[in-house]
Amino acid sequence: MRKVVVEDGKITLDDDIEEICEGEVKRIGNGAMILSSKKYIGKKVYVLVRKD
């Protein structure tokens, strides 16, 4: 069962994670990669790959 808690700017994630990737959100047209709002363009992000 997945459980995500955000409290005081910190995140706690309880899930089966297969891989964690670090990348940067980049502009594509008038949006951004990594299915993100364009307000995050240029910011660092983490991509978590969950097990099926």
N, CA, C and O atoms as CSV, one atom per row, in Angstrom:
chain,resi,resn,atom,element,x,y,z
A,1,MET,N,N,0.834,-1.177,0.000
A,1,MET,CA,C,0.000,0.000,0.000
A,1,MET,C,C,0.881,1.243,0.000
A,1,MET,O,O,1.868,1.308,0.733
A,2,ARG,N,N,0.528,2.224,-0.817
A,2,ARG,CA,C,1.318,3.437,-0.946
A,2,ARG,C,C,0.890,4.444,0.112
A,2,ARG,O,O,-0.299,4.631,0.370
A,3,LYS,N,N,1.879,5.088,0.718
A,3,LYS,CA,C,1.602,6.118,1.702
A,3,LYS,C,C,2.598,7.250,1.485
A,3,LYS,O,O,3.810,7.041,1.551
A,4,VAL,N,N,2.078,8.461,1.223
A,4,VAL,CA,C,2.909,9.643,1.031
A,4,VAL,C,C,2.456,10.698,2.034
A,4,VAL,O,O,1.272,11.030,2.102
A,5,VAL,N,N,3.396,11.220,2.809
A,5,VAL,CA,C,3.084,12.247,3.797
A,5,VAL,C,C,4.024,13.427,3.573
A,5,VAL,O,O,5.242,13.254,3.527
A,6,VAL,N,N,3.457,14.630,3.432
A,6,VAL,CA,C,4.252,15.854,3.339
A,6,VAL,C,C,3.937,16.676,4.575
A,6,VAL,O,O,2.792,17.066,4.804
A,7,GLU,N,N,4.975,16.934,5.372
A,7,GLU,CA,C,4.789,17.654,6.628
A,7,GLU,C,C,5.960,18.596,6.842
A,7,GLU,O,O,7.112,18.163,6.858
A,8,ASP,N,N,5.680,19.861,7.005
A,8,ASP,CA,C,6.713,20.877,7.226
A,8,ASP,C,C,7.777,20.875,6.132
A,8,ASP,O,O,8.961,21.046,6.420
A,9,GLY,N,N,7.362,20.682,4.875
A,9,GLY,CA,C,8.296,20.709,3.753
A,9,GLY,C,C,9.121,19.445,3.588
A,9,GLY,O,O,10.019,19.412,2.746
A,10,LYS,N,N,8.849,18.410,4.359
A,10,LYS,CA,C,9.565,17.131,4.241
A,10,LYS,C,C,8.587,16.068,3.775
A,10,LYS,O,O,7.406,16.101,4.121
A,11,ILE,N,N,9.090,15.120,2.984
A,11,ILE,CA,C,8.238,14.072,2.428
A,11,ILE,C,C,8.645,12.721,3.000
A,11,ILE,O,O,9.830,12.415,3.132
A,12,THR,N,N,7.646,11.928,3.334
A,12,THR,CA,C,7.855,10.550,3.756
A,12,THR,C,C,7.089,9.668,2.779
A,12,THR,O,O,5.887,9.849,2.587
A,13,LEU,N,N,7.777,8.720,2.167
A,13,LEU,CA,C,7.178,7.859,1.155
A,13,LEU,C,C,7.350,6.408,1.576
A,13,LEU,O,O,8.465,5.948,1.824
A,14,ASP,N,N,6.247,5.702,1.653
A,14,ASP,CA,C,6.274,4.283,1.993
A,14,ASP,C,C,5.695,3.519,0.811
A,14,ASP,O,O,4.476,3.430,0.666
A,15,ASP,N,N,6.562,2.965,-0.035
A,15,ASP,CA,C,6.146,2.284,-1.251
A,15,ASP,C,C,7.300,1.406,-1.733
A,15,ASP,O,O,8.428,1.549,-1.261
A,16,ASP,N,N,7.025,0.507,-2.663
A,16,ASP,CA,C,8.071,-0.309,-3.269
A,16,ASP,C,C,8.687,0.470,-4.417
A,16,ASP,O,O,8.072,0.608,-5.475
A,17,ILE,N,N,9.897,0.980,-4.219
A,17,ILE,CA,C,10.581,1.782,-5.222
A,17,ILE,C,C,11.657,0.938,-5.888
A,17,ILE,O,O,12.473,0.306,-5.216
A,18,GLU,N,N,11.650,0.935,-7.209
A,18,GLU,CA,C,12.621,0.166,-7.979
A,18,GLU,C,C,13.869,0.979,-8.276
A,18,GLU,O,O,14.977,0.443,-8.245
A,19,GLU,N,N,13.705,2.265,-8.564
A,19,GLU,CA,C,14.838,3.106,-8.942
A,19,GLU,C,C,14.506,4.561,-8.644
A,19,GLU,O,O,13.346,4.970,-8.706
A,20,ILE,N,N,15.534,5.336,-8.321
A,20,ILE,CA,C,15.385,6.782,-8.137
A,20,ILE,C,C,16.341,7.455,-9.114
A,20,ILE,O,O,17.540,7.176,-9.115
A,21,CYS,N,N,15.802,8.342,-9.945
A,21,CYS,CA,C,16.604,9.069,-10.928
A,21,CYS,C,C,16.552,10.551,-10.591
A,21,CYS,O,O,15.524,11.056,-10.140
A,22,GLU,N,N,17.656,11.241,-10.810
A,22,GLU,CA,C,17.685,12.677,-10.595
A,22,GLU,C,C,17.847,13.339,-11.956
A,22,GLU,O,O,18.666,12.906,-12.766
A,23,GLY,N,N,17.084,14.367,-12.204
A,23,GLY,CA,C,17.162,15.039,-13.491
A,23,GLY,C,C,16.777,16.489,-13.346
A,23,GLY,O,O,16.664,17.008,-12.235
A,24,GLU,N,N,16.574,17.144,-14.478
A,24,GLU,CA,C,16.193,18.543,-14.492
A,24,GLU,C,C,14.992,18.706,-15.401
A,24,GLU,O,O,14.965,18.152,-16.500
A,25,VAL,N,N,14.006,19.455,-14.956
A,25,VAL,CA,C,12.830,19.713,-15.787
A,25,VAL,C,C,13.259,20.665,-16.893
A,25,VAL,O,O,13.853,21.709,-16.624
A,26,LYS,N,N,12.956,20.305,-18.150
A,26,LYS,CA,C,13.365,21.113,-19.295
A,26,LYS,C,C,12.159,21.527,-20.118
A,26,LYS,O,O,11.149,20.825,-20.166
A,27,ARG,N,N,12.278,22.658,-20.753
A,27,ARG,CA,C,11.212,23.210,-21.564
A,27,ARG,C,C,10.992,22.382,-22.823
A,27,ARG,O,O,11.946,21.979,-23.488
A,28,ILE,N,N,9.720,22.132,-23.145
A,28,ILE,CA,C,9.314,21.530,-24.411
A,28,ILE,C,C,8.121,22.348,-24.888
A,28,ILE,O,O,7.042,22.271,-24.299
A,29,GLY,N,N,8.300,23.119,-25.932
A,29,GLY,CA,C,7.217,23.992,-26.397
A,29,GLY,C,C,6.872,24.988,-25.302
A,29,GLY,O,O,7.738,25.717,-24.818
A,30,ASN,N,N,5.600,25.014,-24.915
A,30,ASN,CA,C,5.219,25.922,-23.826
A,30,ASN,C,C,4.971,25.155,-22.527
A,30,ASN,O,O,4.317,25.671,-21.620
A,31,GLY,N,N,5.485,23.936,-22.431
A,31,GLY,CA,C,5.339,23.107,-21.227
A,31,GLY,C,C,6.694,22.659,-20.727
A,31,GLY,O,O,7.695,23.353,-20.907
A,32,ALA,N,N,6.723,21.486,-20.094
A,32,ALA,CA,C,7.971,20.975,-19.550
A,32,ALA,C,C,7.957,19.459,-19.583
A,32,ALA,O,O,6.895,18.837,-19.602
A,33,MET,N,N,9.159,18.859,-19.588
A,33,MET,CA,C,9.299,17.403,-19.538
A,33,MET,C,C,9.006,16.911,-18.135
A,33,MET,O,O,8.893,17.704,-17.200
A,34,ILE,N,N,8.883,15.612,-17.991
A,34,ILE,CA,C,8.623,14.910,-16.737
A,34,ILE,C,C,7.240,15.258,-16.208
A,34,ILE,O,O,7.039,15.335,-14.996
A,35,LEU,N,N,6.295,15.466,-17.099
A,35,LEU,CA,C,4.904,15.720,-16.743
A,35,LEU,C,C,4.785,16.684,-15.573
A,35,LEU,O,O,4.230,16.363,-14.523
A,36,SER,N,N,5.314,17.851,-15.787
A,36,SER,CA,C,5.362,18.842,-14.729
A,36,SER,C,C,4.840,20.174,-15.239
A,36,SER,O,O,4.864,20.445,-16.439
A,37,SER,N,N,4.378,20.983,-14.340
A,37,SER,CA,C,3.966,22.337,-14.681
A,37,SER,C,C,5.187,23.138,-15.101
A,37,SER,O,O,6.289,22.884,-14.614
A,38,LYS,N,N,5.011,24.094,-15.991
A,38,LYS,CA,C,6.173,24.845,-16.449
A,38,LYS,C,C,6.742,25.769,-15.381
A,38,LYS,O,O,7.808,26.352,-15.580
A,39,LYS,N,N,6.054,25.916,-14.254
A,39,LYS,CA,C,6.629,26.718,-13.169
A,39,LYS,C,C,7.857,26.050,-12.567
A,39,LYS,O,O,8.598,26.686,-11.817
A,40,TYR,N,N,8.091,24.752,-12.891
A,40,TYR,CA,C,9.250,24.033,-12.369
A,40,TYR,C,C,10.405,23.974,-13.366
A,40,TYR,O,O,11.408,23.319,-13.084
A,41,ILE,N,N,10.303,24.626,-14.508
A,41,ILE,CA,C,11.369,24.589,-15.517
A,41,ILE,C,C,12.672,25.086,-14.898
A,41,ILE,O,O,12.713,26.137,-14.259
A,42,GLY,N,N,13.725,24.315,-15.100
A,42,GLY,CA,C,15.047,24.662,-14.589
A,42,GLY,C,C,15.316,24.196,-13.171
A,42,GLY,O,O,16.445,24.317,-12.695
A,43,LYS,N,N,14.316,23.669,-12.481
A,43,LYS,CA,C,14.512,23.183,-11.125
A,43,LYS,C,C,14.927,21.721,-11.142
A,43,LYS,O,O,14.626,20.998,-12.093
A,44,LYS,N,N,15.610,21.286,-10.105
A,44,LYS,CA,C,16.020,19.888,-9.968
A,44,LYS,C,C,14.843,19.070,-9.462
A,44,LYS,O,O,14.051,19.547,-8.648
A,45,VAL,N,N,14.728,17.842,-9.942
A,45,VAL,CA,C,13.622,16.973,-9.541
A,45,VAL,C,C,14.149,15.565,-9.304
A,45,VAL,O,O,15.250,15.220,-9.735
A,46,TYR,N,N,13.361,14.767,-8.623
A,46,TYR,CA,C,13.628,13.348,-8.469
A,46,TYR,C,C,12.490,12.591,-9.135
A,46,TYR,O,O,11.323,12.960,-8.998
A,47,VAL,N,N,12.834,11.531,-9.858
A,47,VAL,CA,C,11.838,10.667,-10.489
A,47,VAL,C,C,11.936,9.325,-9.788
A,47,VAL,O,O,12.998,8.704,-9.769
A,48,LEU,N,N,10.829,8.878,-9.214
A,48,LEU,CA,C,10.787,7.599,-8.527
A,48,LEU,C,C,10.080,6.593,-9.411
A,48,LEU,O,O,8.971,6.855,-9.876
A,49,VAL,N,N,10.699,5.446,-9.652
A,49,VAL,CA,C,10.112,4.382,-10.457
A,49,VAL,C,C,9.582,3.340,-9.493
A,49,VAL,O,O,10.345,2.665,-8.802
A,50,ARG,N,N,8.251,3.218,-9.455
A,50,ARG,CA,C,7.610,2.256,-8.556
A,50,ARG,C,C,7.567,0.873,-9.171
A,50,ARG,O,O,7.492,0.732,-10.391
A,51,LYS,N,N,7.613,-0.147,-8.331
A,51,LYS,CA,C,7.437,-1.518,-8.795
A,51,LYS,C,C,5.966,-1.719,-9.129
A,51,LYS,O,O,5.100,-1.110,-8.502
A,52,ASP,N,N,5.676,-2.567,-10.108
A,52,ASP,CA,C,4.282,-2.842,-10.479
A,52,ASP,C,C,3.609,-3.702,-9.454
A,52,ASP,O,O,2.433,-4.034,-9.603
